[in-house]
Amino acid sequence: MIEVHHLKESRSRRITWMLEELGQEYAVISYDRDPQTRLAPPELKKIHPLGKAPVLRDKEEILIESGAILEYLIAEYGNGKFVPEKGSTDYYRYLQFMHYAEGSAMLPLLLKLYVGRLGEAGAPLHPRINSEIANHLGYLNAELEGRDFFVGNELTGADVQLSFVVQIGVRSAGRDAFPNLTRFVDMIEARPAYQRAVEKNGE
């Protein structure tokens, strides 16, 4: 049985959603954040020394990092789906977005969260952080102009990997700010596999 080790209020939804798209059975092991520090509990270090989530355990493999987990699941269980043909233009676009989601786009959103906890001490950083968020969301909105998916004409791992950034962006900026991103969020959240992941594991 595939295990997804999930920290509540984190980014594990992408993994359970992909498992539902793949039609694979899995078990979710949930962990609560420390109510004071908001950090992961020490129990997560029993599955991986970093104590971060999500973590995937399957057969002999223990994997961290959402992008790596998605690529593993698609390679093992996708039967050619959810990834473009290697060497194609779409494949390199796919690779770009798989790395971009956490490598660039997620950083300003995390900074907004953490700096927001500093109160007035963080105020000087807000303009730069907000500018970077608008820059990334504007880029992603433009990339969806005239298309439903970020790569090709069908859902790929890149769409799943980008979903968290786009969802947070739309909820932060409002539904009218980036219409293509809002359309994307509505579309993915209406997918039966996404809804099953929510029903089984909560919002």
PyMOL commands that set and color helices and strands:
alter all, ss='L'
color gray80, all
select helices_A, chain A and resi 13-22+42-46+66-77+89-116+119-143+157-173+179-190+192-201
alter helices_A, ss='H'
color red, helices_A
select strands_A, chain A and resi 2-7+26-31+55-58+61-64
alter strands_A, ss='S'
color yellow, strands_A
deselect
rebuild
show_as cartoon
